[in-house]
Amino acid sequence: MKAKVYITPKQGILDPQGVAIERSLPALGFEGVANVRVGKYIELELPAGDGAADEVDKMCHKLLANPIIEDFRFELETE
């Protein structure tokens, strides 16, 4: 089973990478882009089972994301 984890800064948390990208895009001809947020994408292979979603949620809370300043979501794919 594959888990795809998406982690982004919470709204209201300063995102310096997102700000830098947002400010640079007009110089490249991309106008009107706003609220750029930069995050992380993590793929995990784990054993299939009924508790997979709970395990990934625990991994995110304990290690992969900082729940104080980051939001996360994940998708599970069976192969």
GROMACS elastic network, one bead per residue, 0.5 to 0.9 nm:
[ bonds ]
;  ai    aj funct       b0    kb
    1    44     6  0.83061   500
    1    45     6  0.57791   500
    1    46     6  0.54079   500
    1    47     6  0.58629   500
    1    48     6  0.51554   500
    1    49     6  0.84775   500
    1    52     6  0.84556   500
    1    76     6  0.69886   500
    1    77     6  0.58164   500
    1    79     6  0.61706   500
    2    43     6  0.68855   500
    2    44     6  0.56349   500
    2    46     6  0.62807   500
    2    47     6  0.85431   500
    2    48     6  0.85781   500
    2    75     6  0.82080   500
    2    76     6  0.57554   500
    2    77     6  0.51055   500
    2    78     6  0.64154   500
    2    79     6  0.75650   500
    3    42     6  0.80875   500
    3    43     6  0.56690   500
    3    44     6  0.50708   500
    3    45     6  0.64213   500
    3    46     6  0.75255   500
    3    52     6  0.87331   500
    3    53     6  0.85848   500
    3    56     6  0.74717   500
    3    74     6  0.66124   500
    3    75     6  0.56337   500
    3    77     6  0.63078   500
    3    78     6  0.88818   500
    4    41     6  0.71697   500
    4    42     6  0.58937   500
    4    44     6  0.65833   500
    4    73     6  0.84250   500
    4    74     6  0.53447   500
    4    75     6  0.51776   500
    4    76     6  0.64698   500
    4    77     6  0.80422   500
    5    40     6  0.80281   500
    5    41     6  0.56858   500
    5    42     6  0.50474   500
    5    43     6  0.62783   500
    5    44     6  0.80619   500
    5    56     6  0.84943   500
    5    60     6  0.82390   500
    5    64     6  0.87137   500
    5    72     6  0.69646   500
    5    73     6  0.59238   500
    5    75     6  0.66585   500
    5    76     6  0.88864   500
    6    39     6  0.72492   500
    6    40     6  0.59633   500
    6    42     6  0.66898   500
    6    71     6  0.83174   500
    6    72     6  0.54954   500
    6    73     6  0.54253   500
    6    74     6  0.60084   500
    6    75     6  0.86818   500
    7    38     6  0.88168   500
    7    39     6  0.53569   500
    7    40     6  0.50466   500
    7    41     6  0.64065   500
    7    42     6  0.83183   500
    7    60     6  0.89606   500
    7    64     6  0.83396   500
    7    65     6  0.66223   500
    7    70     6  0.65150   500
    7    71     6  0.57572   500
    7    73     6  0.67730   500
    7    74     6  0.86802   500
    8    11     6  0.89308   500
    8    37     6  0.69432   500
    8    38     6  0.64335   500
    8    40     6  0.65685   500
    8    41     6  0.89995   500
    8    65     6  0.87361   500
    8    69     6  0.86644   500
    8    70     6  0.54909   500
    8    71     6  0.54226   500
    8    72     6  0.63798   500
    9    12     6  0.82829   500
    9    13     6  0.61741   500
    9    14     6  0.78299   500
    9    15     6  0.68665   500
    9    37     6  0.71633   500
    9    38     6  0.75059   500
    9    39     6  0.67004   500
    9    69     6  0.59064   500
    9    71     6  0.60385   500
    9    72     6  0.86755   500
   10    13     6  0.55828   500
   10    14     6  0.86764   500
   10    67     6  0.87980   500
   10    68     6  0.83346   500
   10    69     6  0.55531   500
   10    71     6  0.54658   500
   11    14     6  0.82946   500
   11    69     6  0.86900   500
   11    70     6  0.86526   500
   11    71     6  0.87546   500
   12    15     6  0.88036   500
   13    69     6  0.66143   500
   13    70     6  0.83808   500
   14    18     6  0.87316   500
   14    19     6  0.85255   500
   15    18     6  0.53007   500
   15    19     6  0.62747   500
   15    20     6  0.87663   500
   15    36     6  0.84762   500
   15    37     6  0.65676   500
   15    38     6  0.71229   500
   16    19     6  0.50360   500
   16    20     6  0.61427   500
   16    21     6  0.86484   500
   16    37     6  0.89070   500
   16    38     6  0.86822   500
   17    20     6  0.51341   500
   17    21     6  0.62500   500
   17    22     6  0.85671   500
   17    36     6  0.85470   500
   17    37     6  0.75815   500
   17    38     6  0.62341   500
   18    21     6  0.51963   500
   18    22     6  0.60563   500
   18    23     6  0.86001   500
   18    35     6  0.75993   500
   18    38     6  0.52194   500
   18    39     6  0.88459   500
   19    22     6  0.50432   500
   19    23     6  0.61261   500
   19    24     6  0.85801   500
   19    35     6  0.79958   500
   19    36     6  0.66642   500
   19    37     6  0.78111   500
   20    23     6  0.52407   500
   20    24     6  0.61811   500
   20    25     6  0.87939   500
   20    36     6  0.89408   500
   21    24     6  0.50825   500
   21    25     6  0.61723   500
   21    36     6  0.71079   500
   21    37     6  0.88609   500
   21    38     6  0.88229   500
   22    25     6  0.56059   500
   22    26     6  0.77612   500
   22    33     6  0.66639   500
   22    34     6  0.64294   500
   22    35     6  0.73767   500
   22    36     6  0.58459   500
   22    37     6  0.88726   500
   23    26     6  0.66849   500
   23    27     6  0.79379   500
   24    27     6  0.55682   500
   24    28     6  0.69122   500
   24    30     6  0.88029   500
   25    28     6  0.51786   500
   25    29     6  0.65496   500
   25    30     6  0.51640   500
   25    31     6  0.69579   500
   25    32     6  0.89653   500
   25    33     6  0.75008   500
   26    31     6  0.50179   500
   26    32     6  0.78240   500
   26    33     6  0.81017   500
   27    30     6  0.72815   500
   27    31     6  0.85267   500
   28    31     6  0.85570   500
   30    33     6  0.69451   500
   31    34     6  0.89831   500
   33    36     6  0.74697   500
   39    70     6  0.88881   500
   42    64     6  0.84769   500
   44    56     6  0.88785   500
   46    49     6  0.89650   500
   46    52     6  0.76869   500
   47    52     6  0.75797   500
   48    51     6  0.83253   500
   48    52     6  0.66012   500
   48    78     6  0.75964   500
   49    52     6  0.55757   500
   49    53     6  0.88002   500
   50    53     6  0.75859   500
   50    54     6  0.85847   500
   51    54     6  0.53290   500
   51    55     6  0.62009   500
   51    56     6  0.88032   500
   52    55     6  0.50616   500
   52    56     6  0.62263   500
   52    57     6  0.85749   500
   52    76     6  0.81623   500
   53    56     6  0.52423   500
   53    57     6  0.61553   500
   53    58     6  0.86548   500
   53    74     6  0.85489   500
   53    75     6  0.85487   500
   53    76     6  0.73295   500
   54    57     6  0.50720   500
   54    58     6  0.62199   500
   54    59     6  0.86722   500
   55    58     6  0.51105   500
   55    59     6  0.62036   500
   55    60     6  0.86905   500
   56    60     6  0.62011   500
   56    61     6  0.86700   500
   56    74     6  0.79008   500
   57    60     6  0.51783   500
   57    61     6  0.63053   500
   57    62     6  0.86648   500
   57    73     6  0.85719   500
   57    74     6  0.81619   500
   58    61     6  0.51202   500
   58    62     6  0.60029   500
   58    63     6  0.82952   500
   59    62     6  0.52470   500
   59    63     6  0.56389   500
   59    64     6  0.61151   500
   59    65     6  0.82569   500
   60    63     6  0.55819   500
   60    65     6  0.51103   500
   60    66     6  0.78673   500
   60    67     6  0.81432   500
   60    72     6  0.74650   500
   60    73     6  0.88406   500
   61    64     6  0.67932   500
   61    65     6  0.60318   500
   61    66     6  0.68439   500
   61    67     6  0.62209   500
   62    65     6  0.72926   500
   62    66     6  0.78726   500
   62    67     6  0.86894   500
   63    66     6  0.73133   500
   65    68     6  0.87333   500
   65    69     6  0.85135   500
   65    70     6  0.62644   500
   65    71     6  0.74876   500
   65    72     6  0.69844   500
   66    69     6  0.58505   500
   66    70     6  0.54067   500
   66    71     6  0.79265   500
   67    70     6  0.51045   500
   67    71     6  0.63006   500
   67    72     6  0.80198   500
   68    71     6  0.83293   500
